[in-house]
Amino acid sequence: MAGRINDEDVKAVRDAVPIDAVVSEYLQLRNAGGGNLKGLCPFHDEKSPSFQVSPSKGLFHCFGCQEGGDTITFVMKIDHLSFSEAVERLAAQAGITLRYEEGGYNPAHQRGERIRLVEAHKIAAQWYVEQLDSSPEAETGRKFLAERGFDQAAAAHFGVGYSPQGWDHLTRYLRGKGFTDKELLLSGLSQEGRRGPIDRFRGRLMWPIRDIGGEVVGFGARKLYEADTGPKYLNTPETAIYKKSQVLYGIDLAKKEIAKTSRAVVVEGYTDVMACHLAGVTTAIATCGTAFGGEHIKILRRLLMDNGSARVIFTFDGDAAGQKAALRAFEDDQKFAAETYIAIAPDGMDPCELRLAKGDEAVADLVEPRTPLFEFALRQIVHRYDLETPAGRAAALDEAAPIVARIKNTATQHEVAVQLAGMLGILDTQFVVRRVAQLARWARDRGGRGPAPASAAAQQRAPHSPQSYAAVRAPSGPALNLRSPAHRTERELLKLALQYPQLVSPAFDAYGVDEFTAPPYAAVRQTIEEAGGAELGAHDASAYLARVREAAPDDTVRAMVTELAVEPILRKTVDEVYAGIQLVQVRLRAVDRRIRDIQGTLTRLGPHADPAHVAAVQNELWILQQYGQALRERGADAL
């Protein structure tokens, strides 16, 4: 194992790579006010954005699932990396050379497994491109691309390459780059042969499959020779970095335009993605050897942000297989907030064929949304029944009505129910409308049975509100009473201490842990003290937050620190006056509590108590009453 990464280098990585730039590689972020950004959480399903990023603090926090942390934590969680692997990846992006405290600079063979597999794919992709560009053998591949309208520039843009027909060309090349046989087999680039590892892909055109962050994680390989007895398309097997249900071909090129236009075009193959992008449809993506499903939807939803104007257009071949794929896509339609449409080219051509036959404009015209996916699904169902008979019409209605009942927009649902009555030839349209409405109501009732998860209620609230935190937070000690003015003020003061330490220092550092009545807040106050106090943050904000998070005794307190560091302040103008009000309110309530305690003590002492003791208690009571009066009259000046 390599030694521990030098602490100064870890800090340099945190400072060099902005958290919003990293997070934006995976989901769309929008302004959340107060300098924060928000988006749909990549760590749990949600309909309204509760995931917030604070670029100035270098932190993220989800008010729905409570995941939070800094840039390194985000990369660890999103890509399932170890701490060192995440630091190494970010360091590579920032051009920072890492030092290791037990063993000098990190040798290549000692780096994390995932990093190594990604590096192997990156080198393999470059090598495949070189083969396509310069190898005489690759002429077959170049001809294949040219026949489909793709020149050398197009191939270079998408990183298309060629794998030679020999048994182990790539395997030997990667060995020369320092990769072990075990790494080559784990990567899926090689497979076991009779005498050791051999190339998995031989004599094929190679499309690099990249994750949403742009890293090559696998390949799609197209057969070129009749002697090749393998399938037409061969993909990388499931590996530690490649899960076909969780990747979309072209997403690295399309993600910015998808987020910008709130529109995505789902096609069926690699050449279709190329054809669409070259025709100006730069939101095109495709699945990789599997049906479009729930994990793919999660990727798109983070980019589309589920706004009402979002559109997802599926293009399928007009044959039976294409129609089946469209119906399968419709089964997941309700997982989208976006409207879904289907586009089928004339004569059953795919986008690549359409571009060749009719040009770029025909491709751009094809993907203009025309037919809603639910309408296509209805027509496919209706066509299977004999509508000339009452029994046929009734059977078709039984199968089609539940589909109409699933349409999200109630006005659209009513209109389509009327259309369905016409498609079926049922004259009593209100009968069909009532049937659909009944099914929709039953579906809602079924969905509402049993106790609702806490997060469902939380998602209806503002994502940054304290109430949403209380609704979903797992119990850990006494619950926060967020209707309590005291708890609200304590929370606000801690947020100021973490986000604007210069406004509350040095007064805040004189506050005792017992002045915070909510145990979670008291734990955060203690953590700030152990990290060196808020005054430290007034001089070096980024180092201060990192130290506070590191000083947290456990993950629960660390999560609370992150949450408070990201949650917006409840006032638009954050200044010394506002900070002073919070300082005074917390201190004044602590003084009032102590006064009540002392008054109770005097009552318990009674008339027979030691006069000296009574005098001391009375003196303390008088001092506190005077201090409380000064706080009320002079505010922060009395602190």
Summary of the structure (lengths in Angstrom):
residues: 639
radius of gyration: 31.3
end to end distance: 53.1
largest distance: 108.8
contacts: 2097
relative contact order: 0.07
helix: 56%
strand: 12%
